């Protein structure tokens, strides 16, 4: 399968950034997309709402269902999943993209912030996966794709931001466990992670700023996700795939088009060697 035409995707955090890029890549095939996020009115500093994202999806050739959902709310998630399945006749793909970030040390991370990251990242991934699985198990080529890093116990990936990494690794554990649990039932469960920094609007809100020459566009994640989600679900599962690795498998050789600054060479900032 090389297209997502007619497939239904439930994408969390799809109102902006990487989730939005993944939605547009699927929309260009003619996919149905549930835009699952909390933003219903414009944020003073961040562009995009579930409604503007839905407009973008429709303009790109897809069908959209904007759903205002806090994925920490189990009942709201279950209702959104049921509404998506009713509207489009089922669910083929879940993209666990929604995530909260705070790159702060232990003494500078209040428990309230820890709870937010854990609730959205780890728990939210589990809640959404559990709610979608009954529908995915009925789909002909079901996928769960989670935006999570390859787990690495080297202390340098936890030092300085234990709470955030712990919450993201919770997402990674969902990938490992669910890939094994549902392998015999044909559900592909994989993780996608960028080789280097993706420049999104949310990144500008982090203290310290970021050098654009070190970054790539969200579109690289959208294209990489498209490659993964069009694979046979029984042929690839349990992998932690870097965006560049996925696209090289797809035959892409020109990555400069994804650079924020043409001709730049964004550094490798991943937790594993690029050729794993």
N, C-alpha and C positions, 0 to 999 in steps of 0.2 A: 504494500500500500504506500503510495507516495502523496496522498492528499488527505485532508481532513474534511472534505466536502460532506455535509450532512451529519458530521459528528457533533456531539454535544459535550462542551467543556464547562466545568464548574471551576472558576478561577478565583481564588481569594486574593485580595489586594490588587484587583485588576483596574482600579481607577487611575493609576499612574505608574510610572517607572517600569520596572521589569515585567510586572504582571500585565501592564498595558501593552508592552511590546509583544509578549507571548500571545495575548488576545488578538492583536492585529495580524500576526503571522498566521494564525488559524483562520481569522476572518477573511483573509484574502483567498482562502480555499473555498469559502462559503460555509463555514462552520457555524454552529449555534453556540452562543457563549453567555453563561450566567456571570454577570459582573458583580462579584461579591465583595463589598467593602463598606466602611462606615461613612464615608464622605458623601453627604447629600447636598451640602452647600459649599461654595468655594472657601477653601482655607486661605487665611490671609497671606501665607508664605508659600503654600504648595499648590500648584495648578492641578486641576482635574477633579471631577466628581464621578459618581457611578453613572450619572446621566450624560455627561460629556463623553465619557468612555464609550457608552452605548452608542452615541451618535457617531463616534469614530469607527466603531465596529461595523455599523450599518453602512457607512460610507465606503468602507473597505470591501464590502461584499458579503458580510456575515449577518446573522440575526442575533440580537442582543436582548437580554433580560436583566435590567438593573435591579439589584437586590441589596437593600440596606441591612447589613448584618454585622454584628459584633461576634466574631467566631469564638469568643469566650462563653457565649450564651448557647448552651447545648440545644435548647428548644428552638431558638431562632435558626440555628444551623439546620436542624432536622426539617423545619418548616420550609426553609429556602431550598433544600435538596428536593423535597417533595414537590414544591412549586416548579422547579426546573424540570424534573422528570415529567410532570403533568403537561407542561407547556411544549416540551420537545420530544416526548415519547420515550424518555430514558436518559441515562447519563453514560457516556463512554469514557470520559477522562476527567480526573481531578488534578488540578495544579495547586499544590500547597505553596503559595508564594507569600502570603501575608506574614509580616515579621516586624517586631519592634526591636530597636537597637539603642544601646547606650554603652559606649566604649569607655566606661568609667571603672575605677578601682573599687575595691571592696568597701572602703570607708566612705567613698563618694557615691555609692549606689544604695539609696534607701530601699528597704524591703518592699515598699510599694512599687518601685521601679522593677525590682526583681520579679515581683508577682505579675506585673504587666508583661514582661518579656517571656516569662514561663507560660503565662496563660495564653498568649497569642502564638508564640513560636512552637513550643513542645506540645502543650495541651491542645491548642487550636488545631495543629496538624493531626493529632490523634482523633479529636472530635469530628473533624471534617472527613477524615478517612473512614472512620467507623460509620458515619451517616451515609456516605456515598457507596460503600462496598456492596450493600444488597443490590444496588442498581448496576454497579460495575460487573458483578458476577453474572449478570444477564446479557452483558454487551459482548459483541463478537470479537473485539480487540481492545480490551480494557487496559487503561494505564493510570497509575498514580505517579505524578512527577512532583518531587519536593525540592525546594530551593534550600539545600542544606550542604554543609561542608563535609568532606571525607573526615571521619573522626581520627584525630591524631593526639596522642597523650603527651607529646612534647610540651613541656611547661611554658614555652614561649607563646603558645597559642591560647593560653589561659591567663598568663601573667598580665595584670593591668586591666582585665575585663572578664573576670571569672564569671560573673552573673550572665553576661551576654553569651559567652562561648558555651556555658552550661546549657542555656536555653536552646541554642542552635544545635548542640550535640543531641539534645532530646529529639529534635527533628530527624537527625541522622539515625538515631536508634530506631525510630519508627520505620525508616527505610529498610534497615537491615532485618528487623524482625518480621515486618509484613511481607517483604519479598520472599522470605523463607516460608512464612505461614501460608501464603496464597499461590506459591509456585505451581502446585499441582492443579490449581483451578484456573490457571491461565491469566492471572492479573499481573501485569508488569509493574514493579515498584522500583523506581530509580530516583537518583538525586542529580541535580544539575547545579554546578557552582562555577563562578567566573574565574578565569585564569588570573585576571587582574581587575583593578577597580572599575566598576561601572558607574559612570557619572549620571546620577539621577537628581531630581530636585531635592529629595530628602537628604542627599549627601551634603548639600550646601548648608544644611542646618547643623551639621556636626561642628564642634569647635575645632579651630585650627585651619579649616579650609582644605582645599585639595588642588593639586597641580593638574590642569586639564591634560597636559602632555603625558601624564601617568594613567590616563583613563580611556575607556572605550564606551561606545554608545550602547544603550539598552537593546538595540536591534540585534546585537550578536547573541544575546540570550534568547530572544524571540526565535531567531533562525535555528539555533541549537536545539531549543525545545521542540520545534517543528520536526526536525530530523528524528529525535527520540520518539516522539508521539506517533510517527508514521511507521515505526518498526513493528514487526510481528511481536505481539506481547509475550509470546512463548519463547522468543529467540533472544531476548535481552531483558534481564531483570536483576535487581540487586547491585547495580553498578552506581558508582559515584563518578560522574562524568564531567570533565571540564568543558566549558563552552567551546574552546578551541579544538579540543580533542574530538568532540562530537562533529564539528564542522569539517575537520580534516577527514574523518571517516566518510563524510558526505561528499568529499571531493573538492572542498573549498581550499584554495591556496592563497588567495588575496585577502589579507586581513586588514590592510591599511584603510579600507573603506569603513571599518568599524572604529577607527581611531578618532578621538575628538580632535586631535591635532594631526593632520595628514603628515605622513613621513616620520612620525614619532615612534618610539619603541617602548610601549608600556611595560613595566617590569613585571616579572612573575611574582604574584603575591599569594599564591595558593598554599595549602597546607601539605601538599604532596608534590613530588616532581611532576613536571608537565607531561611526561611520557608514561605515566603509570597505567 
